[in-house]
Amino acid sequence: MASRSELEAIAHDHDYLGASHERNARRTLWVVALTATMMVGEIVAGYVTGSMALLADGFHMATHAGALAVAALAYAFARRNVDNPRFTFGTGKVGDLAGFASALVLGLIALGIAVESAARLAGPIRVDFRDATVVAVLGLLVNVASALLLAGGGHGHHHHAHHGAGDHHRHDRPHHHHPHHGDNNMRAAYAHVLADALTSMLAILALLAGQYLGWVWLDPVTGIVGALVIGRWSLVLVKETAAVLLDVADPRLLAEVREAVEGGGGARVADLHVWRVGPTGHAGVVTVVTALGTDEVRARLRPVQALRHLTVEVVDAPV
């Protein structure tokens, strides 16, 4: 029977939240505060000035403030429950769940903007272009500030520590960046801010054209164009976050694991499951037909940096 010290050596934590988790949470809260403040001004100004582009941008920001608040709550929940044994693989997917919800909200926003813009295109109303432009410029400045806050922690630009299989306790490994890793919660928040910035810029252009060129029709057309772009981003986010929630395997990582096990000869992968458990890593279950021992198989898999939680089954048989 294994001693207590041996059991402690085998056991490991399930913290897959990422090195940037706390910083991301703070950034998100700041963006929520900025966005919530600006959205009130844009919605009020949209009603007063009669600008569809400004009104749509205001409601757009309002829904985003809510979605970003969900992202902030997801960070808090994930951190608070990181050691909760009920979450058998940790809380790393909470951010992906929030990101998925945000993506659905983006899609609904896009649909709403398109419908209202089409109605305004059919029945134009008088617009106070000058005042609306001033508010739209302020909205753009808030979006730029928000994007700068999130850029350091989201959209896949930050690095996380990835630990090799069978090496779960060491936290002094160098950081490695993998294109298939990232914080989908931050990516969703970042996409919201970019979508806001885009609609703000389109609103400014439409309002200027309406004021100086008399192109009143461009205000609702801008809403339709913005809706199409936002809708596309929504689909991309839904696809990426759903893949994590449904444990879709990364083909490149599967190939990397197979090569690591079988490349040295004398071993064959009979069954393999790899899925993401959070921004910083994957879990893996591998059944290997080999005359080698379990420790040797684990040693072969140690260079696979993405694997944070590994279970190895060895079927003792010649290959």
N, C-alpha and C positions, 0 to 999 in steps of 0.2 A: 504494500500500500504506500502511496506517495506521502511524504511528510508534508507538514504545513507549509514550510518554506518552498517546497517543490510545487505545491498547489498554487501558492501565491505567484510563483514565477510563470505558471501556465496561464493564470487568469489575467485579464486585461480590461481596460476601460473601453467604452463604446462611444467615445467623444469624437464624432466625425464632423464637427461643426465648422472647423477651419480656423486658422490663425487670425483671420481678420474679423471674426464674428462680432466681437464687442464694438470694434470701430464702425463696422457696417451698421450696427443697430443705432449708434449715436448719429451717424450721418443721416439715416432714414428718418429719425425723429425730427431733426432740423429741417429736412425737406418737407415733412408733413406740416410743420408749423408755417413755413414760408408759403407753401402751396395753398393751405387753408386760408391764410390771410389774403392772398391775391385773388382767390376765386370769388370771394364775397364782392370785392371791388369790380371784377369783370362782369359778374352776373347782374349787379345793380346797374352798372354802366351800359350793359347790353340792352336792358329793358328801357333805360332812359333815352339812349341814342337810337334805338331801333335797329342796331347792327346784328344781323344773323351770325356773321363771322365771329364777332366779339361775344355774343351770347353763347354760341356753341363752344367757344374756347373756355368760357367761364364754367359751363356745366361739365365740360371735359376735365377741367382742373378740379372741380368739386368731386367728381367720381374718382379722380386720381388721388386726391387727398385721402379719401376713404380707403382706396386700395393700398396706398402707402402705409396708412395706419395699420392695416391688416398685416403688411410686411413687418412693421415694427413689433406688433404683437406676436408674430410668428417667431421673431428672434428671441423675444423675452420668454416665450413658452419653451422654445428649444433649449435655451440655456438653463432655465429653471428645472427642466426634466432630464437633463443630460445624463444623470446617474440613476434615473428611475428604472428599476428592473422590468416594469411593465412594457417598456419600449425595448424589445429584445435586441434590436440592432441600433439602439440610440435614437436620437431625434433629428438626425441629419436631413431627413426628407420633409420636415415641417416647412422649410423654406420653399421647397419645390411645390408643396401643396398650396402655399400662399401665392407662389408665382403662377400656378395654374388658374387659381381663382382670379388673379389680376388679369390674366390673359382673356378669360371669359368676359370680364367687365369691359376690357378694351373693345372686344367684339360688339358688345351691346351699345357702347358709346358710338362706335362707327356707324352702326345701323341707325341709331337715333339722329345723329347729325345728318346722315344722308337723306332720311325721310323729311326732316324739318327744312333742310336746304332746298329740296325739290319743291316743297310747298311754297317757300318764299320765292323761288324762281318763277312759279306759275302766278303768284300774286305778290308783286314787289310792294314794299312799304317805304315810307320816307326814312332816311338814315342821316343822323348827325355825324358825318364822316370825321370832322376835325377832332371833336372830343373823344370819339371812339378810338381814333388813331393813337392819341396820347395814352389812353388806358392800355391799349394793345402793346405799345412799346414797353410800358411798365411790366406787363405780363411776361414779355419776352426776357426782360432783364432778370426777373425772378426765376424763369426757367433756366437761364444760363447759370445763375448762381447755384441752383439746385443740381444741375448737371455737373458742375465743378465739384460739389460736395460728394456726389455719388461716383464720379469717375475713378477716384482712387480705390474704391472698394468694390465696384461692380463691373459688369460687362466683360468679365473674364480677364481684366488687366492685372489682378493681384495674384500673388503666388501663395500656395498653401504647402504645408509640409506633408509629404507622402511617405509612409513608412513601409518598409518591405515586409513580405510575408514572414511570419515567425519572428518578427523583431518589433513587437508591439509596444515594448516598454521604453525604448530609446526615443528621446525627443531631441537629440543633437544631430540628426541627419541633416544634410543640406537640403534646401528646398528645391523641388523639381516642378516644372510646369508642364502640364499635359493639356493639349487642346480640348480633350473631351471632359476635362474637369471644369467646374465653375459653380458659382453661387447663383442658382436660377432665381432666388428671391431678389437678389440685388440686380440681376439682369432685368427682371420684370419691373422693378422700381426705376431702373435706368431707362427702360423702354417707355415707361409712362412719361418721364420727364422729357425725353426726346420727342415723343408724340405731341406733348404740350408745346414745346419749342417750335415744332413744325407748324402746328395750327396757328400759333401766335404770329409767326413770320408770314404765313399765307394771309392771315387776317389783316396785317399791316399793309401788305401789297394791295389787297383788294380794296381796303379803305382809302388808300392813297389814289388808286385808279378811279374810284368812285368820286372822290373829291375833285381831282384835277382833270380827269378825262370824261367824267360823266358816265362811267361804266357801272351803273347800279347793279347790273346782272352779275358782276364778278363777285359780289359779296356772297350770294348763295352758292355760286359755282365753286368758290373756294371751300365752302363747307363740304361739298360732294367730293372734291379731290382729296381733302384731308381725311375724309371718312374712308376712302379707298386705301390710302396708305396705312392708316391706323389699323384697318381690317387685316391687311396683309401681315403686319407685325403681330397682330393677335394670333393669327393662324400659326406663325412660326413659334411663338411662345407656347401655345397649346401643345404643339407637336413635341417640343423639346422637354417640357415639364412632364407631360403625360408619359413619355418614354421612361423617365426616372421612376414615376409613381407605379408604372406597370412592370418594373424590373426588366426593361429591354436591355439585352446584352450589347456591349460594344464589340463589333466584329474584330476590330484591331486588337483589342485587349484579349479576346478569346484566342486569337492567333498567337499573340505574344506568350500567353500561358502555355499553349500547346508546344510551341517551339522551345520554351524554357525546360519543360519536362522531358520532351522527346529528343531534343537536340543532342544531348550527350550520349544517346543510345541506351539500350537496355531497359527502356520504359515506354509504355504506351498509355495514352489517356483514354480511358473507357467511358467516362462520364464527366461532364464539366458544366458547372453553373457559375456565372459571374454576374453580379448586379451591383448597382451603385447604392450606397447607404448614406451618402451625404456629400457635401462639396469636396471633402478631402480624401475620399477613397471608396473602394469597392470591397465587397465580401465575395468569397469564392469557396465553392465546394468541388473538389476534384477527386475522382476515383482513378487510380493508376494501377495498371497491371505491370508488375515488375518483381524481380528478385531482390531489388534494393530495399533498404529500410525506409521508414517514414521520415527520419531525420535527413536522409540523403535527398529525398524528393523535396522536402522543405528547403534544403540548401539550394537546390536548383531554382526554386521559385523566388528566393530572396531578392534577386535583382529586379523583379517585377514590382516597381515602386507603387503602382496604383492599388495593389492588394493590401488592405489593412486588416482584414479579418479572414483567416484562411482555415478551412477544414480539409484535411487530407485523409483519404482512405486508400490503403494499399492492399491489393489482391496479390498475394505471394504466388507468382507463377512466372515461368520463363516466357520471354517475349519472342 
